[in-house]
Amino acid sequence: MNNQNLINILLVALFVVILGSCYNHFLKDDKVADENFAVTQTEASQTQELEQEQAQESETPDLKAPEVKSKGNIEYSSSILTQLKTQKEVSVAVNPPTAYSGRTQESILNERKNYVSKVFNMPNYKPMESIFGGIASGKPWIGIKGAYCDGWQSTKGRTDGPSEESVFMNNPLGLVMIEMPYYTYSIPSSCSTTAKLLPAKITVSKEAINVYYNLSAYHNNYVRPEGRKYTIYYLKPINAKDFGYEWGYVANSKYVGFSDENSIMDNVYNFLDFIHLGGACQVEGGCNNGSPNQRALEFRPNAFPAYMQIYLWKEHPEHTTSNPDMIVNIYMN
């Protein structure tokens, strides 16, 4: 073999080695490219899924009670009826609480009659004797701040300021409202007369009354952190009973649990509310206060927002699904 042939063989071998190296390099690049493409596709897919989830969350409507038609058996004032001709819902004023201590029964009930006349067409309205007839003139009433902010360590100031029952009596359209929890869960350092758990707003339609509460703000600002899990609130149907709706049932709800096994969520319930002179305030001579304690009306929100849809009847219904005379939707944001 001459020298030229040897050189040619060596050149061919070198070319084969170089070609093989290039081929392996290209294969590696393709593999990396495929892996990068797969990662990119996975990230894109995850991003798309997240965007879809966020879009779905943003499109989720506010929690609303089912639209149920009641008999609309209620006598709104002419001003409200006029507005309902052109509006589906009408907002009404939420009235502040007032002080009842030392006043006469007549004075207190005249104040209630005035509030009733603004929202109802009831020229001959008389507060129900079985509810309000036990009010003792000249006696103290349990105050909001004394009952729920200062605790029971001392009776001093317990009946000062706005009275607890005035929250409900001054807002007659709130057929069913919410009563704040016992003082044992309140925060004395931050509690004030603003801790009265008034509705944020009340709206009415032909079929229902809607009562809205900023309950989460109240819960976080005025209830001790260690007590928030166990705090019990109460339905207050004193206005419903006064206007003849003596029976109620929580037909629909979301994120609400009741304490009693025979609660208003389990059975049609007969409201028992009345006001009398009692000793719960531990003040000498007693105080006017709402009674009795109705365990069937004790509830606890499990999350916010939450709602309850309460059917009301003037006569005991045959079934829990019977068409109600009126509906109250309570929204807790």
Contacts in CASP RR format, 6 or more apart in sequence:
PFRMAT RR
TARGET T0000
AUTHOR 0000-0000-0000
METHOD contacts of the structure
MODEL  1
MNNQNLINILLVALFVVILGSCYNHFLKDDKVADENFAVTQTEASQTQEL
EQEQAQESETPDLKAPEVKSKGNIEYSSSILTQLKTQKEVSVAVNPPTAY
SGRTQESILNERKNYVSKVFNMPNYKPMESIFGGIASGKPWIGIKGAYCD
GWQSTKGRTDGPSEESVFMNNPLGLVMIEMPYYTYSIPSSCSTTAKLLPA
KITVSKEAINVYYNLSAYHNNYVRPEGRKYTIYYLKPINAKDFGYEWGYV
ANSKYVGFSDENSIMDNVYNFLDFIHLGGACQVEGGCNNGSPNQRALEFR
PNAFPAYMQIYLWKEHPEHTTSNPDMIVNIYMN
62 305 0 8 1.000
63 254 0 8 1.000
63 305 0 8 1.000
63 306 0 8 1.000
63 307 0 8 1.000
63 331 0 8 1.000
64 307 0 8 1.000
65 252 0 8 1.000
65 307 0 8 1.000
65 308 0 8 1.000
65 309 0 8 1.000
65 329 0 8 1.000
65 331 0 8 1.000
66 252 0 8 1.000
66 309 0 8 1.000
68 207 0 8 1.000
68 208 0 8 1.000
68 251 0 8 1.000
68 252 0 8 1.000
68 309 0 8 1.000
68 324 0 8 1.000
68 327 0 8 1.000
69 207 0 8 1.000
69 323 0 8 1.000
70 207 0 8 1.000
70 208 0 8 1.000
70 311 0 8 1.000
70 323 0 8 1.000
70 324 0 8 1.000
70 325 0 8 1.000
70 326 0 8 1.000
70 327 0 8 1.000
71 323 0 8 1.000
71 324 0 8 1.000
71 325 0 8 1.000
71 326 0 8 1.000
72 206 0 8 1.000
72 207 0 8 1.000
72 325 0 8 1.000
72 326 0 8 1.000
73 314 0 8 1.000
73 325 0 8 1.000
73 326 0 8 1.000
74 120 0 8 1.000
74 209 0 8 1.000
74 243 0 8 1.000
74 325 0 8 1.000
74 326 0 8 1.000
75 120 0 8 1.000
75 121 0 8 1.000
75 122 0 8 1.000
76 84 0 8 1.000
76 119 0 8 1.000
76 120 0 8 1.000
76 121 0 8 1.000
76 204 0 8 1.000
77 117 0 8 1.000
77 118 0 8 1.000
77 119 0 8 1.000
77 120 0 8 1.000
77 121 0 8 1.000
78 121 0 8 1.000
80 90 0 8 1.000
80 92 0 8 1.000
80 119 0 8 1.000
80 204 0 8 1.000
81 121 0 8 1.000
83 90 0 8 1.000
84 90 0 8 1.000
84 204 0 8 1.000
84 205 0 8 1.000
84 206 0 8 1.000
88 205 0 8 1.000
89 203 0 8 1.000
89 204 0 8 1.000
89 205 0 8 1.000
89 210 0 8 1.000
90 203 0 8 1.000
90 204 0 8 1.000
90 205 0 8 1.000
91 201 0 8 1.000
91 202 0 8 1.000
91 203 0 8 1.000
92 119 0 8 1.000
92 173 0 8 1.000
92 202 0 8 1.000
92 203 0 8 1.000
92 204 0 8 1.000
93 118 0 8 1.000
94 171 0 8 1.000
94 198 0 8 1.000
94 199 0 8 1.000
94 200 0 8 1.000
94 201 0 8 1.000
94 202 0 8 1.000
95 115 0 8 1.000
95 170 0 8 1.000
95 171 0 8 1.000
96 162 0 8 1.000
96 170 0 8 1.000
96 198 0 8 1.000
97 144 0 8 1.000
97 162 0 8 1.000
97 163 0 8 1.000
97 164 0 8 1.000
97 166 0 8 1.000
97 167 0 8 1.000
97 170 0 8 1.000
97 196 0 8 1.000
97 198 0 8 1.000
98 111 0 8 1.000
98 162 0 8 1.000
98 163 0 8 1.000
98 166 0 8 1.000
98 170 0 8 1.000
99 141 0 8 1.000
99 160 0 8 1.000
99 161 0 8 1.000
99 162 0 8 1.000
99 163 0 8 1.000
99 166 0 8 1.000
100 108 0 8 1.000
100 141 0 8 1.000
100 163 0 8 1.000
100 165 0 8 1.000
100 166 0 8 1.000
100 288 0 8 1.000
101 138 0 8 1.000
101 139 0 8 1.000
101 140 0 8 1.000
101 141 0 8 1.000
101 143 0 8 1.000
101 159 0 8 1.000
101 160 0 8 1.000
101 161 0 8 1.000
101 163 0 8 1.000
102 137 0 8 1.000
102 138 0 8 1.000
102 139 0 8 1.000
102 140 0 8 1.000
102 141 0 8 1.000
103 137 0 8 1.000
103 138 0 8 1.000
104 137 0 8 1.000
104 138 0 8 1.000
105 132 0 8 1.000
105 133 0 8 1.000
105 134 0 8 1.000
105 135 0 8 1.000
105 136 0 8 1.000
105 137 0 8 1.000
106 137 0 8 1.000
108 135 0 8 1.000
108 169 0 8 1.000
109 127 0 8 1.000
109 132 0 8 1.000
109 135 0 8 1.000
111 169 0 8 1.000
111 170 0 8 1.000
112 127 0 8 1.000
112 132 0 8 1.000
112 169 0 8 1.000
112 170 0 8 1.000
112 172 0 8 1.000
113 125 0 8 1.000
113 127 0 8 1.000
115 169 0 8 1.000
115 170 0 8 1.000
115 171 0 8 1.000
115 172 0 8 1.000
116 122 0 8 1.000
116 125 0 8 1.000
116 172 0 8 1.000
117 123 0 8 1.000
117 125 0 8 1.000
119 172 0 8 1.000
119 173 0 8 1.000
120 172 0 8 1.000
120 173 0 8 1.000
120 243 0 8 1.000
127 133 0 8 1.000
127 242 0 8 1.000
128 241 0 8 1.000
128 242 0 8 1.000
128 244 0 8 1.000
130 274 0 8 1.000
131 238 0 8 1.000
131 241 0 8 1.000
131 242 0 8 1.000
131 273 0 8 1.000
131 274 0 8 1.000
131 275 0 8 1.000
132 242 0 8 1.000
132 274 0 8 1.000
132 275 0 8 1.000
133 275 0 8 1.000
134 274 0 8 1.000
134 275 0 8 1.000
134 276 0 8 1.000
134 277 0 8 1.000
134 288 0 8 1.000
135 275 0 8 1.000
135 276 0 8 1.000
135 277 0 8 1.000
135 288 0 8 1.000
136 276 0 8 1.000
136 277 0 8 1.000
136 288 0 8 1.000
139 277 0 8 1.000
139 285 0 8 1.000
139 286 0 8 1.000
139 287 0 8 1.000
139 288 0 8 1.000
140 159 0 8 1.000
140 281 0 8 1.000
140 283 0 8 1.000
140 286 0 8 1.000
140 287 0 8 1.000
140 288 0 8 1.000
141 159 0 8 1.000
141 163 0 8 1.000
141 164 0 8 1.000
141 165 0 8 1.000
141 166 0 8 1.000
141 287 0 8 1.000
141 288 0 8 1.000
141 289 0 8 1.000
142 158 0 8 1.000
142 159 0 8 1.000
142 163 0 8 1.000
142 164 0 8 1.000
142 165 0 8 1.000
142 280 0 8 1.000
142 281 0 8 1.000
142 287 0 8 1.000
142 288 0 8 1.000
142 289 0 8 1.000
143 158 0 8 1.000
143 159 0 8 1.000
143 160 0 8 1.000
143 161 0 8 1.000
143 162 0 8 1.000
143 163 0 8 1.000
143 164 0 8 1.000
144 161 0 8 1.000
144 162 0 8 1.000
144 163 0 8 1.000
144 164 0 8 1.000
144 167 0 8 1.000
144 193 0 8 1.000
144 195 0 8 1.000
144 196 0 8 1.000
145 157 0 8 1.000
145 160 0 8 1.000
145 161 0 8 1.000
145 162 0 8 1.000
145 191 0 8 1.000
145 192 0 8 1.000
145 193 0 8 1.000
145 195 0 8 1.000
146 157 0 8 1.000
146 158 0 8 1.000
146 159 0 8 1.000
146 160 0 8 1.000
146 183 0 8 1.000
147 158 0 8 1.000
147 164 0 8 1.000
147 183 0 8 1.000
148 164 0 8 1.000
148 180 0 8 1.000
148 181 0 8 1.000
148 182 0 8 1.000
148 183 0 8 1.000
148 186 0 8 1.000
148 191 0 8 1.000
148 195 0 8 1.000
148 222 0 8 1.000
149 183 0 8 1.000
149 186 0 8 1.000
149 188 0 8 1.000
149 191 0 8 1.000
149 192 0 8 1.000
149 195 0 8 1.000
150 157 0 8 1.000
150 158 0 8 1.000
150 183 0 8 1.000
150 188 0 8 1.000
150 191 0 8 1.000
151 183 0 8 1.000
151 184 0 8 1.000
151 186 0 8 1.000
151 188 0 8 1.000
152 158 0 8 1.000
152 183 0 8 1.000
152 282 0 8 1.000
155 281 0 8 1.000
155 282 0 8 1.000
155 283 0 8 1.000
158 281 0 8 1.000
158 282 0 8 1.000
158 283 0 8 1.000
158 287 0 8 1.000
159 281 0 8 1.000
159 283 0 8 1.000
159 287 0 8 1.000
161 193 0 8 1.000
162 193 0 8 1.000
162 196 0 8 1.000
164 289 0 8 1.000
165 275 0 8 1.000
165 288 0 8 1.000
165 289 0 8 1.000
165 290 0 8 1.000
167 177 0 8 1.000
167 196 0 8 1.000
167 197 0 8 1.000
167 198 0 8 1.000
168 174 0 8 1.000
168 177 0 8 1.000
168 179 0 8 1.000
168 236 0 8 1.000
168 238 0 8 1.000
168 239 0 8 1.000
169 238 0 8 1.000
169 239 0 8 1.000
171 177 0 8 1.000
171 198 0 8 1.000
171 199 0 8 1.000
171 202 0 8 1.000
171 239 0 8 1.000
172 239 0 8 1.000
172 242 0 8 1.000
172 243 0 8 1.000
173 202 0 8 1.000
173 204 0 8 1.000
173 209 0 8 1.000
173 239 0 8 1.000
174 199 0 8 1.000
174 202 0 8 1.000
174 209 0 8 1.000
174 211 0 8 1.000
174 239 0 8 1.000
174 328 0 8 1.000
175 209 0 8 1.000
175 237 0 8 1.000
175 239 0 8 1.000
175 240 0 8 1.000
175 243 0 8 1.000
175 245 0 8 1.000
175 312 0 8 1.000
175 326 0 8 1.000
175 328 0 8 1.000
176 211 0 8 1.000
176 235 0 8 1.000
176 236 0 8 1.000
176 237 0 8 1.000
176 239 0 8 1.000
176 240 0 8 1.000
176 310 0 8 1.000
176 312 0 8 1.000
176 328 0 8 1.000
176 330 0 8 1.000
177 199 0 8 1.000
177 211 0 8 1.000
177 235 0 8 1.000
177 236 0 8 1.000
177 239 0 8 1.000
177 330 0 8 1.000
178 197 0 8 1.000
178 211 0 8 1.000
178 213 0 8 1.000
178 215 0 8 1.000
178 233 0 8 1.000
178 234 0 8 1.000
178 235 0 8 1.000
178 236 0 8 1.000
178 330 0 8 1.000
178 332 0 8 1.000
179 197 0 8 1.000
179 233 0 8 1.000
179 234 0 8 1.000
179 235 0 8 1.000
179 236 0 8 1.000
180 195 0 8 1.000
180 196 0 8 1.000
180 197 0 8 1.000
180 218 0 8 1.000
180 222 0 8 1.000
180 233 0 8 1.000
181 223 0 8 1.000
181 231 0 8 1.000
181 232 0 8 1.000
181 233 0 8 1.000
181 234 0 8 1.000
182 232 0 8 1.000
185 223 0 8 1.000
185 224 0 8 1.000
185 227 0 8 1.000
185 228 0 8 1.000
185 230 0 8 1.000
185 231 0 8 1.000
186 195 0 8 1.000
186 222 0 8 1.000
186 223 0 8 1.000
186 224 0 8 1.000
187 221 0 8 1.000
187 222 0 8 1.000
187 223 0 8 1.000
187 224 0 8 1.000
190 221 0 8 1.000
190 222 0 8 1.000
191 222 0 8 1.000
195 218 0 8 1.000
195 221 0 8 1.000
195 222 0 8 1.000
197 213 0 8 1.000
197 215 0 8 1.000
197 218 0 8 1.000
199 211 0 8 1.000
199 212 0 8 1.000
199 213 0 8 1.000
200 212 0 8 1.000
200 213 0 8 1.000
200 214 0 8 1.000
200 333 0 8 1.000
201 212 0 8 1.000
202 209 0 8 1.000
202 210 0 8 1.000
202 211 0 8 1.000
202 212 0 8 1.000
203 209 0 8 1.000
203 210 0 8 1.000
203 212 0 8 1.000
204 210 0 8 1.000
207 326 0 8 1.000
207 327 0 8 1.000
208 326 0 8 1.000
208 327 0 8 1.000
208 328 0 8 1.000
208 329 0 8 1.000
209 326 0 8 1.000
209 327 0 8 1.000
209 328 0 8 1.000
209 329 0 8 1.000
210 328 0 8 1.000
210 329 0 8 1.000
210 331 0 8 1.000
211 328 0 8 1.000
211 329 0 8 1.000
211 330 0 8 1.000
211 331 0 8 1.000
212 331 0 8 1.000
212 333 0 8 1.000
213 330 0 8 1.000
213 331 0 8 1.000
213 332 0 8 1.000
213 333 0 8 1.000
214 333 0 8 1.000
215 233 0 8 1.000
215 301 0 8 1.000
215 304 0 8 1.000
215 306 0 8 1.000
215 332 0 8 1.000
215 333 0 8 1.000
216 304 0 8 1.000
216 305 0 8 1.000
216 332 0 8 1.000
216 333 0 8 1.000
219 228 0 8 1.000
219 231 0 8 1.000
219 301 0 8 1.000
219 304 0 8 1.000
220 228 0 8 1.000
223 231 0 8 1.000
230 300 0 8 1.000
231 300 0 8 1.000
232 259 0 8 1.000
232 298 0 8 1.000
232 299 0 8 1.000
232 300 0 8 1.000
233 298 0 8 1.000
233 299 0 8 1.000
233 300 0 8 1.000
233 301 0 8 1.000
234 294 0 8 1.000
234 297 0 8 1.000
234 298 0 8 1.000
234 299 0 8 1.000
235 264 0 8 1.000
235 297 0 8 1.000
235 299 0 8 1.000
235 308 0 8 1.000
235 310 0 8 1.000
235 330 0 8 1.000
236 273 0 8 1.000
236 297 0 8 1.000
237 245 0 8 1.000
237 248 0 8 1.000
237 271 0 8 1.000
237 273 0 8 1.000
237 297 0 8 1.000
238 271 0 8 1.000
238 273 0 8 1.000
238 290 0 8 1.000
240 246 0 8 1.000
240 248 0 8 1.000
240 271 0 8 1.000
240 312 0 8 1.000
240 328 0 8 1.000
241 271 0 8 1.000
241 273 0 8 1.000
244 314 0 8 1.000
245 271 0 8 1.000
245 312 0 8 1.000
245 313 0 8 1.000
245 314 0 8 1.000
245 325 0 8 1.000
245 326 0 8 1.000
246 270 0 8 1.000
246 271 0 8 1.000
246 313 0 8 1.000
246 314 0 8 1.000
247 268 0 8 1.000
247 269 0 8 1.000
247 270 0 8 1.000
247 271 0 8 1.000
247 312 0 8 1.000
247 313 0 8 1.000
247 314 0 8 1.000
247 315 0 8 1.000
247 316 0 8 1.000
247 317 0 8 1.000
248 264 0 8 1.000
248 268 0 8 1.000
248 269 0 8 1.000
248 271 0 8 1.000
248 310 0 8 1.000
248 311 0 8 1.000
248 312 0 8 1.000
248 313 0 8 1.000
249 264 0 8 1.000
249 265 0 8 1.000
249 267 0 8 1.000
249 268 0 8 1.000
249 269 0 8 1.000
249 310 0 8 1.000
249 311 0 8 1.000
249 317 0 8 1.000
249 320 0 8 1.000
250 256 0 8 1.000
250 258 0 8 1.000
250 263 0 8 1.000
250 264 0 8 1.000
250 265 0 8 1.000
250 308 0 8 1.000
250 309 0 8 1.000
250 310 0 8 1.000
250 311 0 8 1.000
251 309 0 8 1.000
251 310 0 8 1.000
251 311 0 8 1.000
251 320 0 8 1.000
251 321 0 8 1.000
251 324 0 8 1.000
252 307 0 8 1.000
252 308 0 8 1.000
252 309 0 8 1.000
253 265 0 8 1.000
253 306 0 8 1.000
253 307 0 8 1.000
253 308 0 8 1.000
253 309 0 8 1.000
254 306 0 8 1.000
254 307 0 8 1.000
255 301 0 8 1.000
255 302 0 8 1.000
255 303 0 8 1.000
255 304 0 8 1.000
255 305 0 8 1.000
255 306 0 8 1.000
255 307 0 8 1.000
256 265 0 8 1.000
256 299 0 8 1.000
256 300 0 8 1.000
256 301 0 8 1.000
256 302 0 8 1.000
256 306 0 8 1.000
256 307 0 8 1.000
256 308 0 8 1.000
256 332 0 8 1.000
257 265 0 8 1.000
257 299 0 8 1.000
257 300 0 8 1.000
257 301 0 8 1.000
257 302 0 8 1.000
258 264 0 8 1.000
258 265 0 8 1.000
258 266 0 8 1.000
258 296 0 8 1.000
258 298 0 8 1.000
258 299 0 8 1.000
258 300 0 8 1.000
259 295 0 8 1.000
259 298 0 8 1.000
259 299 0 8 1.000
259 300 0 8 1.000
260 295 0 8 1.000
260 296 0 8 1.000
260 298 0 8 1.000
262 296 0 8 1.000
263 269 0 8 1.000
263 295 0 8 1.000
263 296 0 8 1.000
263 297 0 8 1.000
263 298 0 8 1.000
263 299 0 8 1.000
264 296 0 8 1.000
264 297 0 8 1.000
264 310 0 8 1.000
267 320 0 8 1.000
268 313 0 8 1.000
268 316 0 8 1.000
268 317 0 8 1.000
268 320 0 8 1.000
269 296 0 8 1.000
269 297 0 8 1.000
270 316 0 8 1.000
271 294 0 8 1.000
272 292 0 8 1.000
272 294 0 8 1.000
273 290 0 8 1.000
273 291 0 8 1.000
273 294 0 8 1.000
274 290 0 8 1.000
274 291 0 8 1.000
274 292 0 8 1.000
275 288 0 8 1.000
275 289 0 8 1.000
275 290 0 8 1.000
275 291 0 8 1.000
276 288 0 8 1.000
276 289 0 8 1.000
276 290 0 8 1.000
276 291 0 8 1.000
277 285 0 8 1.000
277 286 0 8 1.000
277 287 0 8 1.000
277 288 0 8 1.000
278 286 0 8 1.000
278 287 0 8 1.000
278 288 0 8 1.000
278 289 0 8 1.000
278 291 0 8 1.000
279 285 0 8 1.000
279 286 0 8 1.000
279 287 0 8 1.000
279 289 0 8 1.000
280 287 0 8 1.000
280 289 0 8 1.000
281 287 0 8 1.000
281 289 0 8 1.000
299 308 0 8 1.000
301 332 0 8 1.000
304 332 0 8 1.000
304 333 0 8 1.000
305 331 0 8 1.000
305 332 0 8 1.000
305 333 0 8 1.000
306 331 0 8 1.000
306 332 0 8 1.000
307 329 0 8 1.000
307 330 0 8 1.000
307 331 0 8 1.000
307 332 0 8 1.000
308 329 0 8 1.000
308 330 0 8 1.000
309 327 0 8 1.000
309 328 0 8 1.000
309 329 0 8 1.000
310 327 0 8 1.000
310 328 0 8 1.000
310 329 0 8 1.000
310 330 0 8 1.000
311 317 0 8 1.000
311 320 0 8 1.000
311 322 0 8 1.000
311 324 0 8 1.000
311 327 0 8 1.000
312 324 0 8 1.000
312 325 0 8 1.000
312 326 0 8 1.000
312 327 0 8 1.000
312 328 0 8 1.000
313 322 0 8 1.000
313 324 0 8 1.000
313 325 0 8 1.000
314 325 0 8 1.000
317 324 0 8 1.000
END
